[in-house]
Amino acid sequence: MAIRRGIHDLLMLGLLTASSSLLLCAQPSMGEPQTRALRLGSMQDSLPWSKYENEQWQGLSIAIYAAIFDNLDEALTIVPFNNYPRIFSELAAGNLDISANFRIGDKPLRTNDSMVCTDQSFSSSSWGAYTLKDPKRLQVNQPAHLSRYKVAVIRGLDISHLPKFEGEQLTQLSEPNQLLQMLLSERVDFVIIPQEITDTWKTDYRAEIHEAVHLGEYFAHLCFSKRSLGEERAMDLKQRVDLYLKSQRALRVGIKGKAPVTVE
């Protein structure tokens, strides 16, 4: 069934229809696609954004990808990964066509020899440093204070705004749940993670997690591989996606407070 709704309607509806026999999250609306399905890399266990289980995808990012590429009449295959840096390296090598890129501030990424990225962002999320302990007792209320403690972050995350950590103070991991295990086992004092993920942890694990430092807004852009698509096709997709994102203002308010969307 074709999906021709805006992002706001999709998130409010909370349900998408897609093929469950293949990893297809968006089908072209009219006829057969003229080219092969686009391959987009996504984390397989990163709710509320994306999760791949029992040959099905669910999550807010998945719903957004489906809406974007259905609107463009492009078939889309979502490829699961458990390591975010590998997604981007596979994109740069030409083994994927598309990947999301998360960075502080809503500034477009520069085009380089291997990829081109959208000027428009498709979502935003609020990031912070979280702990199980009382932040006041730890005397942490700004990023510089984190350098005194052990901290875990998602590998590949832009942490240029954070203080420098010595030795083994900073641990970089591939999946959000690995950060939670480090925190629960007291192997780290803080984890740097989006608020949306900590909200999920509070619900699923009844964990008393406190935000010590708000680190700002991270914005998500889509990047296209010139090596797999060719420069002309990559630029065409980038321009068409930018036009669609610009028309969908609901995208730019972020996904805070929205429930996961199921693809089945």
SULKAUR-V602269 format. One record per residue. RES is the residue in one letter. OMEGA is omega in whole degrees, -180 to 180 (999 if undefined). D_LAST is the distance of its C-alpha to the last C-alpha in Angstrom with 2 decimals. Layout:
# SULKAUR-V602269
res: {RES | RES}
omega: {OMEGA | OMEGA}
d_last: {D_LAST | D_LAST}
This chain:
# SULKAUR-V602269
res: {M | A | I | R | R | G | I | H | D | L | L | M | L | G | L | L | T | A | S | S | S | L | L | L | C | A | Q | P | S | M | G | E | P | Q | T | R | A | L | R | L | G | S | M | Q | D | S | L | P | W | S | K | Y | E | N | E | Q | W | Q | G | L | S | I | A | I | Y | A | A | I | F | D | N | L | D | E | A | L | T | I | V | P | F | N | N | Y | P | R | I | F | S | E | L | A | A | G | N | L | D | I | S | A | N | F | R | I | G | D | K | P | L | R | T | N | D | S | M | V | C | T | D | Q | S | F | S | S | S | S | W | G | A | Y | T | L | K | D | P | K | R | L | Q | V | N | Q | P | A | H | L | S | R | Y | K | V | A | V | I | R | G | L | D | I | S | H | L | P | K | F | E | G | E | Q | L | T | Q | L | S | E | P | N | Q | L | L | Q | M | L | L | S | E | R | V | D | F | V | I | I | P | Q | E | I | T | D | T | W | K | T | D | Y | R | A | E | I | H | E | A | V | H | L | G | E | Y | F | A | H | L | C | F | S | K | R | S | L | G | E | E | R | A | M | D | L | K | Q | R | V | D | L | Y | L | K | S | Q | R | A | L | R | V | G | I | K | G | K | A | P | V | T | V | E}
omega: {-180 | 179 | -178 | 179 | 174 | -179 | -178 | -180 | -180 | -178 | 177 | 179 | 175 | -179 | 176 | 176 | 180 | -180 | 179 | -180 | 177 | 177 | -179 | 179 | 175 | 178 | 177 | -173 | -175 | 175 | -180 | 178 | -180 | 179 | 180 | 178 | 176 | -179 | -179 | 179 | -179 | 176 | -174 | -180 | -175 | 176 | 14 | -175 | -176 | 175 | 178 | -177 | 180 | 178 | 177 | 175 | 170 | 177 | -176 | 179 | 179 | 178 | 180 | 178 | -179 | -179 | -177 | -171 | 170 | 179 | 180 | -176 | 179 | 175 | -174 | 173 | 179 | -178 | -176 | 176 | 173 | -179 | -175 | 179 | 180 | 178 | -176 | 178 | 177 | 177 | -179 | -179 | -179 | 178 | 172 | 178 | -171 | 172 | 171 | 176 | -176 | -178 | 178 | 179 | -175 | 178 | -180 | 177 | 179 | 175 | 175 | -175 | -173 | -175 | 173 | -174 | -179 | 173 | -179 | 174 | 180 | 174 | 176 | 178 | -178 | -178 | 178 | 174 | -173 | -178 | 174 | -176 | 179 | -178 | -179 | 179 | 177 | -179 | 178 | 177 | 175 | -174 | -177 | -178 | -178 | -177 | 180 | -172 | 175 | -173 | 175 | 180 | 173 | 180 | 180 | 179 | 176 | -179 | -177 | -179 | -178 | 177 | 177 | -180 | -179 | 172 | -176 | -180 | -178 | 177 | 178 | -175 | -173 | -173 | -180 | -178 | 175 | 177 | 180 | 179 | 177 | -179 | -178 | 180 | 178 | 174 | 171 | 179 | -177 | 168 | 177 | -166 | 175 | 178 | -178 | 179 | 179 | 176 | 177 | 178 | -179 | -180 | -174 | -175 | -178 | -179 | 177 | -176 | -176 | 173 | 179 | -177 | 173 | -173 | 175 | -177 | 173 | -178 | -177 | 175 | 174 | 179 | -176 | -178 | 174 | -175 | 180 | -175 | -169 | -174 | -177 | 180 | 179 | 179 | 178 | 179 | 179 | -178 | -180 | 178 | 178 | 179 | 180 | -179 | 179 | -179 | -177 | -175 | 180 | 179 | -168 | 177 | 177 | -175 | -178 | 175 | -179 | 178 | 178 | 179 | -177 | 173 | -180 | 999}
d_last: {11.86 | 13.77 | 13.29 | 16.88 | 17.06 | 18.85 | 17.62 | 19.21 | 17.45 | 13.98 | 14.87 | 16.53 | 13.81 | 11.36 | 8.19 | 6.92 | 5.92 | 5.94 | 7.08 | 5.98 | 9.76 | 10.88 | 10.60 | 10.26 | 9.00 | 11.41 | 13.24 | 16.80 | 17.53 | 20.59 | 21.44 | 20.99 | 21.27 | 24.87 | 24.20 | 21.92 | 18.57 | 19.35 | 18.76 | 17.94 | 18.61 | 16.90 | 17.67 | 15.42 | 16.59 | 17.53 | 15.93 | 15.96 | 15.46 | 13.27 | 12.18 | 11.11 | 10.90 | 10.36 | 9.35 | 6.29 | 7.34 | 7.85 | 11.11 | 13.47 | 14.62 | 11.30 | 11.04 | 14.66 | 14.50 | 12.04 | 14.47 | 17.51 | 16.99 | 15.62 | 18.79 | 20.82 | 19.52 | 18.77 | 16.21 | 14.82 | 14.15 | 13.50 | 16.00 | 16.05 | 19.45 | 21.18 | 24.11 | 24.10 | 27.55 | 26.54 | 23.82 | 26.63 | 29.11 | 26.85 | 26.45 | 30.24 | 30.86 | 28.82 | 26.24 | 23.43 | 23.34 | 21.93 | 21.85 | 22.00 | 25.43 | 26.33 | 29.94 | 32.30 | 33.23 | 31.71 | 33.81 | 32.55 | 32.81 | 35.58 | 34.98 | 36.25 | 36.81 | 33.37 | 30.98 | 30.78 | 28.84 | 27.99 | 30.59 | 28.10 | 25.87 | 22.27 | 22.34 | 24.83 | 25.14 | 28.16 | 29.51 | 32.18 | 34.07 | 33.14 | 35.16 | 35.52 | 39.17 | 41.08 | 41.15 | 44.54 | 46.11 | 44.82 | 46.31 | 43.35 | 42.69 | 42.50 | 41.03 | 44.45 | 44.66 | 41.69 | 43.96 | 45.73 | 42.70 | 40.15 | 36.91 | 33.55 | 31.30 | 28.30 | 29.84 | 30.03 | 30.04 | 32.82 | 35.42 | 38.42 | 39.12 | 39.56 | 42.90 | 43.80 | 43.22 | 45.73 | 45.17 | 42.32 | 41.64 | 38.46 | 35.62 | 32.74 | 29.54 | 26.29 | 23.70 | 23.77 | 23.85 | 26.92 | 28.62 | 27.97 | 29.55 | 32.49 | 32.98 | 32.80 | 35.20 | 37.52 | 37.69 | 37.18 | 38.26 | 35.70 | 32.27 | 31.40 | 27.82 | 25.92 | 26.32 | 22.57 | 22.37 | 25.45 | 24.02 | 21.16 | 23.92 | 26.01 | 23.36 | 22.17 | 25.66 | 27.94 | 29.75 | 32.54 | 31.92 | 34.26 | 34.24 | 37.65 | 37.43 | 35.27 | 34.87 | 33.52 | 30.56 | 28.51 | 27.01 | 24.29 | 25.09 | 23.50 | 25.78 | 26.08 | 27.94 | 31.09 | 31.58 | 28.42 | 28.20 | 31.89 | 33.47 | 33.31 | 29.60 | 28.80 | 31.03 | 29.58 | 26.01 | 27.43 | 29.37 | 26.61 | 24.20 | 27.18 | 27.84 | 24.31 | 24.34 | 27.82 | 26.79 | 24.00 | 26.17 | 23.49 | 22.25 | 25.62 | 25.75 | 23.38 | 20.57 | 22.89 | 22.04 | 18.50 | 15.79 | 12.75 | 9.84 | 6.31 | 3.78 | 0.00}
